[in-house]
Amino acid sequence: MVSTSSSTRSGGLDGLGHRSGENAGMPAIRANSVLPARRTAITLETADGHPLVAELALPLDRPPVATLVCLHPLPTHGGMMDSHVFRKAAFRLPALAGIAVLRFNTRGTSSMQGTSGGRFEGGVGEAYDVAAAIEYAEFHDLPDIWLLGWSFGTDLALMHGLDPAVRGAILLSPPLRFSTPEHLKAWADSGKPLTALVPEHDDYLRPAEARERFAAVPQAEVLGIDGAKHLWVGDAETALDLVVERVAPGVAVPLPGEWDGPMETADTSAYADRTTAVFKDEPR
């Protein structure tokens, strides 16, 4: 059965968008806080010859317990490897949850990390990009590989992510725009875990319709997220808690909102306009 449960925001957030009140004497983890990790800029090479800008973030002091391969929103409308939920995943999850985070710019996509080779191909040529990321994770013996797609990235996961090395997929704000019923059937036949986190106020696919459409995948879990919107602004912590709960069930959630240790601050000002531009005026 497809889950019809809803999820409320986990943990209280203050006006700056971070959890408050857990340990008053410890520094708060803010939106641009960067916790310790081994971060390496890498280049993924696709089978059709395009170099993709990427970063791998690993726990600093222990082997990872699981791996997230992040597939970003629509690049023609501001989506990139540095879209805010994926930035926060890379900034926090290696330290807080022991999770490896691999994020990359699909072909033709630019961010402050750089520009990947090639050009946007509407989800078709991007099959090579997804394959290159999965191959990298597998070749480097990263454990328990999960796809984490967001918006356009969920279509990439459904269309191209059903690889033997992949444990399952988590979909943030799936529009089901490029993927087809045939892709859902393939996931159903695979039996692999599939979770859709669907904002209550999503612009493209809301919880009730999502439950109907994902009913084609018997093992799919569809969670409606109360109060959330497509871009997860103000709700990134909720999303990350739900992701961690599924890929690393031994890690307690909600994740801490404070950190008693080294912590840097990233300059994310260049991304302010791009966060709100994703899917602006984009037809469903």
Secondary structure as the mmCIF struct_conf table of DSSP 4:
data_model
#
loop_
_struct_conf.conf_type_id
_struct_conf.id
_struct_conf.beg_label_comp_id
_struct_conf.beg_label_asym_id
_struct_conf.beg_label_seq_id
_struct_conf.end_label_comp_id
_struct_conf.end_label_asym_id
_struct_conf.end_label_seq_id
STRN STRN1 SER A 6 SER A 7
HELX_LH_PP_P HELX_LH_PP_P1 THR A 8 SER A 10
BEND BEND1 GLY A 11 GLY A 11
STRN STRN2 LEU A 13 LEU A 13
TURN_TY1_P TURN_TY1_P1 GLY A 15 LEU A 16
BEND BEND2 GLY A 17 HIS A 18
STRN STRN3 ARG A 19 ARG A 19
BEND BEND3 GLY A 21 GLU A 22
TURN_TY1_P TURN_TY1_P2 ALA A 24 GLY A 25
BEND BEND4 MET A 26 MET A 26
HELX_LH_PP_P HELX_LH_PP_P2 PRO A 27 PRO A 27
STRN STRN4 ALA A 28 ALA A 28
TURN_TY1_P TURN_TY1_P3 ALA A 31 ASN A 32
STRN STRN5 SER A 33 VAL A 34
STRN STRN6 ARG A 38 GLU A 45
TURN_TY1_P TURN_TY1_P4 ALA A 47 ASP A 48
BEND BEND5 GLY A 49 GLY A 49
STRN STRN7 PRO A 51 LEU A 58
BEND BEND6 LEU A 60 ARG A 62
BEND BEND7 VAL A 65 VAL A 65
STRN STRN8 ALA A 66 LEU A 71
BEND BEND8 PRO A 73 PRO A 73
HELX_RH_3T_P HELX_RH_3T_P1 PRO A 75 HIS A 77
TURN_TY1_P TURN_TY1_P5 GLY A 78 GLY A 78
TURN_TY1_P TURN_TY1_P6 MET A 81 ASP A 82
BEND BEND9 SER A 83 SER A 83
HELX_RH_AL_P HELX_RH_AL_P1 HIS A 84 ALA A 97
STRN STRN9 ILE A 99 PHE A 104
HELX_LH_PP_P HELX_LH_PP_P3 ASN A 105 THR A 106
TURN_TY1_P TURN_TY1_P7 ARG A 107 GLY A 108
STRN STRN10 SER A 110 SER A 111
TURN_TY1_P TURN_TY1_P8 MET A 112 GLN A 113
STRN STRN11 GLY A 114 THR A 115
BEND BEND10 GLY A 117 GLY A 118
TURN_TY1_P TURN_TY1_P9 GLY A 122 GLY A 123
BEND BEND11 VAL A 124 VAL A 124
TURN_TY1_P TURN_TY1_P10 GLY A 125 GLY A 125
HELX_RH_AL_P HELX_RH_AL_P2 GLU A 126 PHE A 139
TURN_TY1_P TURN_TY1_P11 HIS A 140 ASP A 141
BEND BEND12 PRO A 143 ASP A 144
STRN STRN12 ILE A 145 TRP A 150
TURN_TY1_P TURN_TY1_P12 SER A 151 SER A 151
HELX_RH_AL_P HELX_RH_AL_P3 PHE A 152 HIS A 160
TURN_TY1_P TURN_TY1_P13 PRO A 164 ALA A 165
STRN STRN13 VAL A 166 LEU A 172
BEND BEND13 SER A 173 SER A 173
BEND BEND14 ARG A 177 PHE A 178
HELX_RH_AL_P HELX_RH_AL_P4 PRO A 181 SER A 190
TURN_TY1_P TURN_TY1_P14 GLY A 191 GLY A 191
STRN STRN14 LEU A 194 PRO A 199
TURN_TY1_P TURN_TY1_P15 GLU A 200 HIS A 201
BEND BEND15 ASP A 203 TYR A 204
HELX_RH_AL_P HELX_RH_AL_P5 PRO A 207 PHE A 214
TURN_TY1_P TURN_TY1_P16 ALA A 215 ALA A 216
BEND BEND16 VAL A 217 VAL A 217
TURN_TY1_P TURN_TY1_P17 PRO A 218 GLN A 219
STRN STRN15 ALA A 220 ILE A 225
TURN_TY1_P TURN_TY1_P18 ASP A 226 GLY A 227
TURN_TY1_P TURN_TY1_P19 HIS A 230 LEU A 231
TURN_TY1_P TURN_TY1_P20 VAL A 233 ASP A 235
HELX_RH_AL_P HELX_RH_AL_P6 ALA A 236 VAL A 247
TURN_TY1_P TURN_TY1_P21 PRO A 249 GLY A 250
BEND BEND17 VAL A 251 VAL A 251
BEND BEND18 VAL A 253 PRO A 254
HELX_LH_PP_P HELX_LH_PP_P4 LEU A 255 PRO A 256
BEND BEND19 GLY A 257 GLY A 257
STRN STRN16 GLU A 258 GLU A 258
BEND BEND20 GLY A 261 GLY A 261
STRN STRN17 GLU A 264 THR A 265
HELX_RH_3T_P HELX_RH_3T_P2 SER A 269 TYR A 271
HELX_RH_AL_P HELX_RH_AL_P7 ALA A 272 ALA A 277
TURN_TY1_P TURN_TY1_P22 VAL A 278 ASP A 281
#
